[in-house]
Amino acid sequence: MNKIIVSIVLAVILVLGINKITDVIFYVEKPEKSAYQVASVTSASSTTTTEESSVVSGTGDIMALFASTSTAEGAKVFKKCAACHSISEGGANKIGPALWGVIGRKAGSVPDYKYSKAMAAHSKNWSFEEMNGFLIKPKDWIKGTKMSFAGLKKANERAAVILFMNENSNNPLPTQ
């Protein structure tokens, strides 16, 4: 039993000793600066990035994206919303309120629907910009809303669905 314990201790000491000896023999000095330097970003790409981030954050001009999308595309994207919302004229409330004529209407104003306190207190009208900001991430735009949808991260998808919701109204707002 003593021979086994001595053998294990000797093996551990031998491995650690060899490791320390090789560190001394093959010492490599670390450079002060990184060998790979990242060049500065060109202004053209930073301008594009700024424009994209402003549209993603909800502060950009959603109107500019309407030209690059269609209501048909919005109908496809709206399928994500159709589980909880109806968009047809005279459609019934589901888990969420009916969205016929939502663009231009005051938030939290559908009769016979029980809104969260936060949505009922949100006194703004659903403009294109307001809807864009809300669709990015509803829980961040209106703190305390009961809408559990994660949001639409792509600006083109948001523009398409907003265009689609605007067309599903008795009085669509002008998009230009």
N, C-alpha and C positions, 0 to 999 in steps of 0.2 A: 504494500500500500504506500509506503514511503517513497519507493522508486517511482510510482505513478505520479504522485504529487510533485516530486522534485522534477520529473520530466516535463510536466505541464508548466511549472514556474519557469524552468529553463527555456522552454519554447517561447513563452511570452516575453521574457527578457531578451532573448535572441532576436525576435521580430522587432521589438521596440528599439533595441540597440542598432540593428541594421538600418532602420528607418532614420534614426538620428544621425548615423554616420553618413548615409547617402545625402541627407539635407546639408551637411557640412561640405561634403565633396562637390556636390552639384548645386551650389548656391546660385540662384538667379536673382539679380537685382530688379525690382519692379520699376517700370518707367514712371516719371513724374506726371506726364501727360498721356492721355489715351492715344493710341496709335490711329484710331479711326475718328476723324472729326466730321461732324455733320455740317455741310455748307448751309448758308442761309437760304430760306425759302423765297422763291421769286414772288414779286408783288402780284402778278396775274393770278397765280393759284391762291394766294391769300385773299384776294378780292373775291374770287369765286367761293372760297370757303366761307368768307364772311356773309356773302349773300345767301348761301345755302343754310348756314346756321341761323340766320335771322328768320328764314322761312320755317325752319324746323322748330325754332323756339316760339313761333306764333307771332313774332313782331314784324315779319316780312310782308311783302305784297302778294297775297294769295291771288289777287286778280290777274297777275302776270301768268300764273300757272293754268288759268282756265283755257288759254289758247292752245295748250299742249295736251288737253284731255277732252273727253266727251261724256255726255250723259250715259251712253251705252257702257262705257268703262265704269262710271259711277254706279250703275245698276249692278254690275258684277261685284264691286267692292261692298255695296250695300247688303249683299247676302250675309256678310258678317254681322250686320245690325238686325237683320230680319228675324232672328230668333227672339229678340226682345221688343222690337218696334214694328209697327205697321206703317206703311207710307201711302196707302191708298186713300182716296177721298172718302171720308166717312168711316175710315177704318177704326176698329176698336183698340182701346189701350190693351197692351199685353203686360209683360213684366215692366216695360218702359212705356212712356206715353206715345200716342200716335204722333207721327211726324209730318202729316200732311200740312203744308204751309208753315213749316217751322222757321224758315229763313224770313226774317223781318218781324217775327212774333216775339213778344216778351217772354223771357225765360220763366218757366214754372207756371204757365198760364193755361194749360189744358184742363178743362173742367172734368170732374169725375176721376181725377188721378191724384193720388196721395204722394206728393213730392217730399223729398227730404227737407229739413229746415234750411239747410244751406242753399239748396236750389230755389226754394220758395223766396228766400231773402235776396237772391241774386237778381237785381232789378234791371239788368241790361237786356236789350233786344238782341236776338240772334242775328248779328250781321255776319258777313263772310269772314271777317277777321276774328270775331268772337267765336264762331263755330270752329274755325281753324285751330285756334288756341285750345279750345275744349277737346277737340278730337285727338290732339297730340297725346294727352294723358288726362282724362277727365278728373281724376281724384286730385291732381296737382292744380288744375285750373280753378276748380271750385272745391275748396277744402270742405269735406263733410258730405259730399254727394254720395248717394247710394248706388250710383252707376258703377259697376265693377269691371267695365270694359277696360282692357289694358291700353288701348289707344291705337292710332294709326301713325306709325313712325315715318312713312314715306310721304313727302309733300305732294307728290302727284296723286297718290291714292286719296289723300284728304281733299285735294282740289276736285277730283272726279266725284267723290261722294257729296261734296257741298254743292257742286253744279247739279247733280242728280236731285238732291233735296230741294234746291231752288226751283227746278222745273216742275216738281210735284207740289204745285200750289195754284190757287186761283189767281194770285197776283205775284208772279215771279219778279224778283228785283233785277234791274239791268246789270249785266256782267261786264259792261265796258264803260 
